[in-house]
Amino acid sequence: MTARRIIQPVVDLQRRPDGPRDRQLLYGDTVKVAERISGWSRVTSDKDSYTGWVASEHLGSTLSESHRITVPATHAYERADMKSRDLTSLSYGSKVKMLSEQNGFLETELGFIPSVHCAPITEKAVDPVAVAELFLGTPYLWGGNSRFGLDCSGLVQVGLLACGIACPGDSGEQERVLGASVPDDTPAKRGDLLFWKGHVAWVSGPNMLVHANAHHMAVAFEPMDQAIARIQAQGDGPVTAHKRL
């Protein structure tokens, strides 16, 4: 298999060539290409082993990235000047290579990115819920993995990957492999995960969740007891697991 890199800000990882989106890949994500057919490549994502199809034009040569984006979204500018023309936008977790540093900007292969929006790629976040909370108000998007749209499992994954913790892309697999089950009578605490059939939410504090959900069509806070009752009432069933990392 051939190693390649995503060279667009956000790329859909599709179930089949020109098919539905299953997940998304970000600028700088690396993949292994298994086959190419008529402008499409079947790839496996290095960050979570998710397999799907991407347009071959969105793949480029691998690069030794040095920094990652640590704010919900940022711009790459034509010059080291916030008033210069913006060339593209990048989401949290995108990876770039620093060529130089000038006047508070990192010069990268895409243009100049504010230094305060970046961190060395070796530097990890420490609180996955704090990462998730950066995305409050982000629109809900089925299969989304970026500031421009997230789903429930994407919100869990972005927090854990930022902290250097391996995380699958789908909520069902997350329920299976993440953390340890918590007894029913144990109070939930920040950083716990609650799972339903087809849904997952972070516990952000006493009786409070943060999750990407179709009810709000956004990443939002919601009282835990209210969310549990609402999800049950709409026919999606009870909590299936309470996990602690």
Buried (B, 14 or more C-beta within 10 A) or exposed (E): EEEBBBBBBBBBBBBEBEEEBBBBBBBBBBBBBEEEEEEBBBBBBBBBEBBBBBBBEBBEEEBEBBBBBBBBBBBBBEBBEEEBEBEBBBBBBBBBBBEEEEEEBBBBBBBBBBBEBBBEBEEEBEEBBBBBBBBEEBBBBBBBBBBBBBBBBBBBBBBBBBBEBEBBBBBBBBBEEBBEEBEEEEEBEBBBBBBBEBBBBBBBBEBBBBBBBEEBEBBBBBEBEEBBEBBEEEEEEEBBBBBBE
